[in-house]
Structures are given as structure tokens and as C-alpha cells.
Amino acid sequence: AAYWAHTPVVMITPETGTGTMGLGGFQECNQLPMFQEFTKYQGHVTHPARMAEYTGRCFDRAMSEMGPTQLNIPRDYFYGEITCEIPKPSRLDRGPGGEQSLNEAAELLATAKFPVIISGGGVVMSGAIEECKALAERLGAPVVNSYLHNDSFPASHPLWCGPLGYQGSKAAMKLMAQADVVIALGSRLGPFGTLPQHGMDYWPKQAKIIQIDADNKMLGLVKKISVGICGDAKAAAIALTARLAGKDLVCDANRAERAAIIANEKAAWEKELDEWTHEKDAFSLDMIEENAKEKTFQGGDYLHPRQVLRELEKAMPPRAMVSTDIGNINSVANSYLRFEEPRSFFAAMSFGNCGYAFPTIIGAKAAAPDRPAISYAGDGAWGMSLMETMTCVRHNIPVTAVVFHNRQWGAEKKNQVDFYNRRFVAGELDNTSFAEIARAMGAEGITVDKIEDVGPALKKAIDMQMNEGKTTIIEIMCTRELGDPFRRDALSKPVRFLDKYKDYV
């Protein structure tokens, strides 16, 4: 997960002792091959005298290549005395890219009629928000967030248009479709984050693509590009803005017209979200009707996930950090999560590790205790991580967890609806009250089954988090309706040869 999310992590893996290596001692396993495909560097300590050298290199490589490294240490090398020079951290100063590629990109931009900027994870990693804003303002270009990097451009800026990718912004996608030049700033343009969505194959087939990435191996890997710039997102944005200063740009002539198009698309999308109170596919409508006859733990109603997400968005406190897990409702949340500053949104990225959100937000809160910390998880993912509630209580790390309790593995059930005619296998989850479990663990627990209580519950939990040091689990009782599948191309209709399965297609 860290490898695909470009996260600098140093894994220290204790190994069996050198004196018995290969003899099958207690918990012995050959650890280097196990991790080699998902690490940027592996440091295997071959002698105690090299401990500081390998340790320093693992940290340096994790930062320079933005990914996980492994420090593998035989057990008998953990203790002892050595004489060595402890290396100082080495941090690379990345430049803007080559002069030729920057000049080519500037020339392309000068001729663009409808440029669009994709603000990626590299903008966050390099601290390039202001530089991205400056470039966008010079061009009058709409800025769309790359998938799960909703914090890579401030949502209050008039040029912000929302995220691409699964359950992203229709405004962002419609504007992308009009682009004649695209600047992918700090983005690898991953395949999952550029798939058709909302029935739109929005990627502009004829557009010239300028891709800027610190890793040269990413340039042109997924999408065909016109110019590849191997450089730091911040430095490259500064260099391009400087090249465009004082230059006559074709897009200057239609700036006002494009601004109106941007504003209209954004307004249309917000109106659609306001009116999109529930899913409208046949299965979801059946579930809404069925759930309307049922009652929750408290005798209340099951709530529509989209309405819940909109209310949470409205009640979101300033400077909030939000983590989202893997699952159907969590992914629909992509349309409703907007941020004003970087390092505010934490998502599992393209490895899709379930049970991610809650432990991640605990780490974020430990790193930034002055900021409100909120995690989103469905009841399936919550079952993988709820025990960390005790971690919060034991170690006094107050966070707020929102659990969407819809009694199912939503993402898997969606596939069973679409491809197997509702032949459900292991998709149902019968749960007790997670709020009660939270209280048993020493945290606060709130069950919400009225739409008007969603916002107040979040505000109350944040108040307890920030002012009383309390962890709160907000359990929101949701209908069993389901949003779009992760990938419509992931499966195909099965061919059935046995009569008893003929209907399951």
C-alpha cells in the first residue's frame, strides 16, 4: 500500500540470528524476497559495524524515491557496541526539469485555447499549492484534483473544479473533456484514477498532455503525452509561470468566456448533488422500500448515504483531516469531500487496503494534534479496525470515527447485483451497535438515525475531541442502497451451463 501511495516508510524487519540462519529456527523466514517487489531499497545489515550506514541509507532512499524501504536486521546484530560515524540525513534538492522540456511545455501552453490543470499528489508532497494557484491564475485554467488528492487545491478557489476518478466531480470531468492542453502537475495519471465515470469517457483524446513527475519512469507510462518533465511539481510550476509571464497567450482572449463555463459547470454539479438524495437503480429502490418498513436500534429510520454525506460535508470543521476507507459509501464520499489546505485527505489509494481509515487518522492526529481528525468507514471495514478504539483511549489520542452502518459488504454486493442477479454470497453483515461497543471500550458512542441529527452529532464529537480529549464513534444507520461499482470492466456476465444457475446472470 505504501509503495503504490508513494509513502516514505522505513520498515525495520528483525531477522533470525546469523548463527542459525537456514536451520528453520523459531519464526525463521527468508524476508528479503518477500518484500523486494514492494520496496524502493532493501538494506540487509551484513555486519554490526555497518548498522548506522544501512539505517541512514534506508531513511535517505525512502525520502528520495518517495516509497517504502526495508531495514533487515539479524537478531544478534541488534545489541552491541560499534565505533562509527553516524551519517547525517541526505535530502535531495529537486529541480524544475530540463530546459528543453520546460520551454516546449511553455510553447504548448501559449497556444492553448482551453488549458486544464490536474493537481496531483506531487503538489501536496512538494508543498506546491500556491505555485499551482499562480500557474492556474495566469492561464485562467480550471484545476481538477487527481483521484483521492482532493486536498491538492483549495476548494474555495474559483478555479477549483473537484476530483477526477471514481465518484468524482462531473464538473471536473466535463471541463477535462473540453481541454486542448492538459498539465498533469505531480501526477502519474494512474489507470484507476482516469477511468470513465458517471457514464462519461471524459479523457480528451486529442489534447496535448504535459506531464510533470519527479519519477521519470511515470512519464508517459499510462497516458500518451506530448511533453514529459522530470522535475519537482513546485519548481516546475514556478518555472512554467515565469516563462508565461509577459507572454501573449491564446487563452487570454477567451478568459472571461472560460470563467463563465467553469462557474456554470460547478453550479450545475452542486445542484445535481443537492437533488441526488438517493441512488435510483432498481436494487437500491428495492432496498429503500424494504428498509422503510424496518426500524433501527433506537426505533428511527435508515438514512440515505448521499444525504448523510452532504450533511457531514456541511458540518465539517475548519482545518479538518479526513481519512476514508475502502467501500461503496466511502467512495461515494469522494464527491463530498472538499479541503482548503494540503495533508488533509488520507485515502487508501490504488492498493485498496480495507481497514485503513481509522488507524491512519490516529497517526494523523498524533502528528497534528491541533487539527480535527475524522475517519469514514463502512461497517465491513470497521470490523477490521474497531479494536483501535482502545488504542485511542489507552494512549489519549482523541479522534472521531464515522461508521456507515448498512449491514453489508457494499462494494462486493454491488458486483453480485450487477453480474450475478442478486445471488448474494457472504455479503450480509449482522452487527450489534457499534456505539455500544465504543462505550464499552471507554470511548463515546452516538447512534444517528435521523437526518437532522447528522450534522449536530459530528459537531458534538469534534467538540469533545478538541476540548475534552474524547474519542467518539458516530454510528450512522444507513439504507442498503448502493452506488456505482468500482469498475464496470472488472467483471463480465458469466456463462451458465447448469440449469439451476441459468438465472444467475
C-alpha positions in Angstrom: 0.0 0.0 0.0 2.8 2.4 0.9 4.6 1.6 -2.4 1.6 2.5 -4.6 0.8 5.5 -2.5 4.4 6.9 -2.8 4.7 7.0 1.0 8.2 7.2 2.6 8.1 4.4 5.2 11.0 2.6 6.7 10.2 -1.0 7.7 12.5 -2.5 10.3 12.3 -6.2 9.9 14.1 -8.3 12.6 15.6 -11.5 11.1 16.6 -14.7 12.7 20.2 -14.7 14.1 23.1 -15.2 11.8 24.3 -18.2 13.9 21.2 -20.3 13.0 20.1 -18.8 9.6 18.9 -21.6 7.3 18.2 -24.1 10.0 14.5 -23.4 10.4 14.6 -21.9 13.9 11.8 -20.0 15.6 9.8 -17.9 13.2 12.5 -18.0 10.6 11.6 -16.9 7.0 13.6 -15.5 4.1 12.4 -11.9 4.4 14.2 -10.1 1.6 12.5 -11.9 -1.3 9.1 -11.4 0.5 9.4 -7.6 0.3 11.5 -7.0 -2.8 8.7 -6.2 -5.2 7.2 -3.5 -3.0 10.3 -1.6 -1.7 12.4 1.1 -3.2 15.5 -0.2 -1.4 16.4 -3.1 0.9 19.2 -2.7 3.5 20.3 -6.0 4.9 22.7 -5.5 7.8 25.6 -7.8 7.0 27.9 -6.8 9.9 27.3 -4.8 13.1 29.8 -2.2 12.1 27.5 -1.2 9.2 24.4 -0.7 11.2 24.4 3.2 11.1 25.3 3.1 7.3 22.4 0.9 6.4 20.0 2.7 8.7 20.8 6.1 7.2 20.6 4.8 3.7 17.1 3.4 4.3 15.8 6.7 5.5 17.5 8.6 2.7 16.2 6.3 0.0 12.7 6.4 1.4 12.7 10.2 1.1 14.5 10.5 -2.2 12.4 7.8 -4.0 9.2 8.5 -2.0 8.3 5.0 -1.1 8.9 2.2 1.5 12.4 0.8 2.3 13.3 -2.2 4.3 16.0 -2.4 7.0 16.5 -6.1 7.7 18.5 -6.8 10.9 19.6 -10.2 12.1 18.7 -10.7 15.7 22.2 -10.9 17.1 23.1 -7.5 15.5 20.5 -5.6 17.5 22.8 -5.3 20.5 26.4 -4.4 20.9 28.9 -1.6 20.6 30.5 -0.2 17.4 32.6 2.8 16.6 31.3 4.6 13.5 30.3 8.0 12.1 26.6 8.4 12.2 25.6 9.8 8.8 23.6 13.0 8.6 20.3 12.8 6.7 20.7 13.5 3.0 17.8 15.3 1.2 17.7 15.8 -2.5 17.0 19.3 -3.8 14.9 18.6 -6.9 14.8 21.0 -9.8 12.1 22.1 -12.2 13.1 19.8 -15.0 15.1 20.1 -18.2 15.3 23.5 -20.0 14.2 22.0 -23.3 11.1 20.2 -21.9 10.1 23.3 -19.9 10.4 25.5 -23.0 8.3 23.0 -25.1 5.6 23.0 -22.4 5.5 26.8 -22.2 5.2 27.0 -26.0 2.3 24.5 -25.9 0.6 26.5 -23.2 1.0 29.7 -25.2 -1.1 28.2 -28.0 -3.8 26.5 -25.8 -7.4 27.7 -26.1 -8.7 25.7 -23.2 -5.9 24.5 -20.8 -6.8 22.4 -17.8 -4.5 21.6 -14.8 -4.6 18.3 -13.0 -3.3 18.9 -9.4 -1.8 15.6 -8.2 -0.3 14.1 -5.1 3.1 15.6 -6.1 1.6 19.1 -5.5 0.9 18.1 -1.8 4.3 16.3 -1.4 6.3 19.3 -2.7 4.2 22.0 -1.0 3.2 23.5 -4.3 -0.4 24.7 -3.6 0.5 28.4 -4.0 2.6 27.7 -7.1 -0.2 25.7 -8.7 -2.6 28.6 -7.9 -0.3 31.1 -9.6 0.0 28.9 -12.7 -3.8 28.4 -12.9 -4.5 32.1 -12.4 -2.0 33.0 -15.2 -3.8 30.7 -17.5 -7.3 31.1 -16.2 -7.4 27.3 -16.2 -9.7 25.1 -14.3 -8.0 22.9 -11.7 -9.1 19.4 -11.2 -7.8 17.1 -8.4 -6.3 13.8 -9.3 -8.1 10.8 -7.8 -8.0 10.8 -4.0 -6.0 14.0 -3.8 -8.9 16.3 -3.0 -6.6 18.4 -0.8 -4.2 19.3 -3.6 -6.1 22.6 -4.4 -8.3 24.8 -2.2 -12.0 24.2 -2.8 -12.9 27.8 -2.2 -10.8 29.0 -5.2 -13.0 29.9 -8.2 -10.8 27.7 -10.5 -11.2 24.6 -8.3 -13.5 22.1 -10.0 -13.2 18.9 -7.9 -11.7 15.4 -8.3 -11.5 13.1 -11.2 -11.8 9.3 -10.9 -14.4 7.1 -9.2 -17.4 9.0 -7.9 -15.6 12.3 -8.7 -16.9 15.6 -9.9 -19.0 15.8 -13.1 -17.9 19.4 -13.4 -14.2 18.4 -13.4 -14.8 15.7 -16.0 -16.9 17.9 -18.3 -14.2 20.5 -18.2 -11.5 17.9 -18.8 -13.3 16.8 -21.9 -13.0 20.3 -23.4 -9.3 20.6 -22.8 -6.9 21.0 -25.7 -3.8 21.1 -23.4 -3.6 19.3 -20.1 -1.0 19.9 -17.4 -0.7 16.9 -15.1 1.2 18.6 -12.3 2.7 16.0 -9.9 0.5 13.1 -11.1 1.3 9.7 -12.5 -2.1 9.6 -14.2 -2.8 6.2 -12.7 -5.2 4.0 -14.6 -7.9 3.7 -12.0 -8.0 7.5 -11.5 -8.6 8.2 -15.2 -11.3 5.6 -15.9 -14.7 6.7 -17.4 -17.1 7.6 -14.7 -20.8 8.7 -14.4 -21.2 7.2 -17.9 -18.6 9.7 -19.3 -15.4 8.8 -21.1 -14.1 12.2 -20.4 -10.4 11.9 -21.1 -9.7 14.3 -24.0 -8.4 12.1 -26.8 -7.0 14.9 -29.0 -5.5 17.1 -26.2 -1.8 17.7 -25.8 -0.7 16.3 -22.4 2.2 17.9 -20.4 3.1 15.5 -17.6 5.3 16.6 -14.7 6.5 14.0 -12.3 9.6 13.6 -10.1 9.9 9.9 -11.1 10.9 9.7 -14.8 9.5 6.2 -15.0 6.0 7.6 -14.7 6.2 9.9 -17.7 4.0 8.6 -20.4 3.5 5.3 -18.7 -0.3 5.3 -18.5 -1.4 8.1 -20.9 0.2 9.2 -24.1 2.0 12.6 -23.5 3.3 15.4 -25.7 5.9 16.7 -23.2 7.3 14.9 -20.2 9.0 17.0 -17.5 11.0 15.1 -14.9 11.0 17.5 -12.0 9.6 18.7 -8.7 6.0 19.9 -9.0 6.7 23.1 -7.1 9.8 24.1 -9.0 8.3 23.1 -12.4 5.2 25.3 -11.7 7.4 28.2 -10.8 9.5 27.7 -14.0 6.4 27.5 -16.2 4.7 30.5 -14.6 7.9 32.5 -15.1 8.0 31.5 -18.8 4.4 32.6 -19.3 4.8 36.0 -17.6 4.6 38.8 -20.1 3.8 36.4 -22.9 0.7 36.8 -25.1 -1.3 33.6 -24.7 -4.1 32.5 -27.0 -6.2 31.7 -23.9 -6.1 35.3 -22.7 -8.6 36.2 -25.4 -11.3 33.8 -24.0 -10.6 34.1 -20.3 -14.0 35.6 -19.4 -15.8 33.0 -21.5 -14.0 30.1 -19.9 -14.6 31.5 -16.4 -18.3 31.5 -17.1 -18.1 27.9 -18.4 -16.3 26.8 -15.2 -18.8 28.6 -12.9 -21.8 27.1 -14.8 -20.4 23.6 -14.7 -19.7 23.8 -11.0 -23.1 25.3 -10.2 -24.8 22.5 -12.2 -22.9 19.8 -10.3 -23.7 21.3 -6.9 -27.4 21.4 -7.9 -27.3 17.8 -9.0 -25.6 16.8 -5.7 -28.3 18.7 -3.7 -31.0 16.9 -5.6 -29.3 13.5 -5.7 -30.7 12.3 -2.4 -30.6 8.6 -3.1 -29.5 6.1 -5.7 -32.0 5.3 -8.4 -31.0 1.9 -9.7 -33.5 -1.0 -9.4 -31.7 -2.7 -6.5 -31.3 0.5 -4.5 -35.0 1.4 -4.9 -36.0 -2.1 -3.7 -33.7 -1.7 -0.7 -35.1 1.8 0.1 -38.6 0.4 0.1 -37.7 -2.6 2.2 -35.7 -0.5 4.7 -38.6 1.9 5.1 -40.5 -0.9 6.8 -37.7 -1.6 9.3 -36.6 0.2 12.4 -33.1 0.9 13.7 -31.7 0.0 17.2 -33.3 3.2 18.5 -36.6 2.9 16.5 -35.5 5.5 14.0 -35.2 5.4 10.2 -32.4 4.2 7.9 -30.8 7.2 6.2 -29.8 7.7 2.5 -26.0 7.7 2.4 -25.8 10.6 -0.1 -27.9 12.8 2.2 -25.7 11.8 5.2 -22.5 12.6 3.2 -23.9 16.1 2.3 -24.8 16.8 5.9 -21.3 15.7 7.1 -19.8 18.0 4.4 -21.8 21.0 5.7 -20.8 20.3 9.3 -17.1 19.7 8.6 -15.0 21.9 10.9 -12.2 24.2 9.6 -8.8 22.5 9.0 -10.3 19.0 9.3 -8.3 16.0 8.4 -10.4 13.2 6.9 -9.5 9.6 6.1 -11.7 7.3 4.0 -11.7 3.5 3.9 -12.4 1.2 1.1 -16.0 0.5 0.3 -19.1 1.7 -1.5 -20.3 4.6 0.7 -16.7 5.7 1.4 -16.1 6.0 -2.3 -19.3 8.0 -2.9 -17.8 10.4 -0.3 -15.3 11.5 -3.0 -18.0 13.8 -4.4 -18.5 15.5 -1.0 -15.0 15.9 0.5 -13.5 19.4 -0.1 -10.5 20.9 1.6 -8.6 24.2 1.9 -5.2 23.0 2.8 -2.9 20.1 1.9 -2.3 17.0 4.0 -6.0 16.9 4.9 -7.2 13.9 3.0 -5.9 10.4 3.6 -7.2 7.6 1.4 -6.0 4.0 0.7 -5.0 4.9 -2.8 -4.7 2.2 -5.5 -3.8 -0.8 -3.4 -7.3 -0.5 -1.8 -6.3 -1.8 1.7 -9.5 -2.3 3.7 -9.5 -1.3 7.4 -7.2 1.6 6.5 -9.0 4.7 7.6 -9.2 4.5 11.4 -5.6 3.6 12.2 -4.5 6.2 9.6 -6.4 9.0 11.3 -4.9 8.1 14.6 -1.5 8.6 13.1 -2.5 11.9 11.6 -3.9 13.1 14.9 -0.6 12.1 16.6 1.2 14.2 14.0 -1.1 17.2 14.1 -2.9 17.2 17.5 -4.2 20.7 16.9 -6.4 19.7 13.9 -9.7 17.9 14.0 -9.3 14.3 12.9 -12.2 12.3 11.3 -12.3 8.9 9.7 -15.0 7.4 7.4 -15.6 3.6 7.3 -18.4 1.2 6.4 -19.3 -1.5 8.8 -17.2 -4.1 7.0 -14.0 -2.0 7.2 -15.0 -1.0 10.7 -15.0 -4.7 11.7 -11.3 -4.8 10.7 -10.3 -1.7 12.8 -12.7 -1.0 15.6 -10.3 -2.5 18.2 -8.1 0.6 17.6 -10.7 2.5 19.7 -8.9 1.1 22.7 -5.6 2.4 21.3 -7.1 5.9 21.2 -8.4 5.6 24.8 -5.2 4.0 26.2 -2.9 6.5 24.6 -5.1 9.6 24.8 -5.2 10.2 21.0 -8.7 11.6 20.5 -10.3 11.2 17.1 -13.8 11.0 15.6 -14.8 7.9 13.6 -17.9 8.0 11.4 -19.2 4.4 10.7 -21.8 3.9 8.0 -23.8 1.0 9.3 -25.6 -0.5 6.3 -25.2 -4.2 7.3 -23.4 -5.3 4.2 -20.2 -5.5 2.3 -21.4 -2.9 -0.2 -18.7 -2.9 -2.9 -18.9 -6.7 -3.1 -22.6 -6.8 -3.1 -22.7 -4.3 -6.0 -20.9 -6.8 -8.1 -23.3 -9.6 -7.1 -26.2 -7.3 -8.1 -24.7 -6.3 -11.5 -23.2 -9.7 -12.6 -24.9 -12.4 -10.6 -28.6 -11.3 -10.5 -28.5 -10.7 -6.7 -27.1 -14.2 -5.8 -25.6 -13.0 -2.6 -22.7 -14.8 -1.1 -21.1 -13.6 2.2 -22.3 -10.1 1.6 -24.6 -9.6 4.6 -23.3 -8.3 7.9 -25.5 -8.6 11.0 -24.0 -6.3 13.6 -24.6 -5.2 17.1 -24.5 -1.5 17.9 -21.0 -0.1 17.3 -21.8 2.9 19.5 -22.4 0.5 22.4 -19.1 -1.3 21.7 -17.4 2.1 21.7 -18.8 2.9 25.1 -17.6 -0.5 26.4 -14.1 0.4 25.2 -14.1 3.7 27.1 -14.9 6.0 24.2 -18.1 7.9 23.4 -20.7 6.4 21.1 -23.5 8.1 19.2 -26.1 6.4 17.1 -27.7 8.6 14.4 -31.0 7.5 12.7 -32.5 10.9 11.9 -31.1 13.1 9.1 -31.3 16.3 11.1 -29.0 14.7 13.8 -26.1 14.0 11.4 -24.5 17.5 11.5 -25.1 18.1 15.2 -23.6 14.6 16.0 -20.4 15.5 14.1 -20.1 18.9 15.8 -20.6 17.4 19.2 -18.0 14.7 18.6 -15.5 17.3 17.3 -16.1 19.5 20.3 -15.4 16.5 22.6 -12.3 15.6 20.6 -10.8 19.1 20.7 -11.9 20.3 24.1 -12.3 17.2 26.2 -9.8 14.8 24.6 -12.5 12.2 23.9 -12.7 9.7 21.1 -16.2 9.3 19.6 -17.7 6.7 17.3 -20.6 8.1 15.3 -22.7 5.1 14.1 -25.0 6.2 11.2 -27.7 3.8 10.3 -27.9 3.7 6.5 -30.1 2.0 3.9 -28.7 -0.8 1.9 -28.8 1.2 -1.4 -25.6 1.0 -3.4 -23.6 3.5 -5.6 -21.8 2.6 -8.8 -19.3 -0.4 -8.8 -15.6 0.4 -8.6 -15.1 -0.8 -12.1 -17.7 -1.8 -14.7 -14.9 -3.5 -16.7 -13.7 -5.7 -13.8 -16.2 -8.5 -14.5 -18.3 -9.7 -17.3 -21.6 -11.6 -17.4 -20.9 -15.2 -16.6 -22.0 -18.0 -18.9 -24.1 -20.6 -17.1 -24.0 -24.3 -18.2 -26.1 -25.8 -15.3 -29.8 -25.3 -15.4 -30.1 -24.4 -11.7 -27.8 -21.4 -12.3 -29.3 -20.1 -15.6 -31.0 -17.2 -13.8 -27.8 -16.0 -12.1 -26.5 -13.8 -14.9 
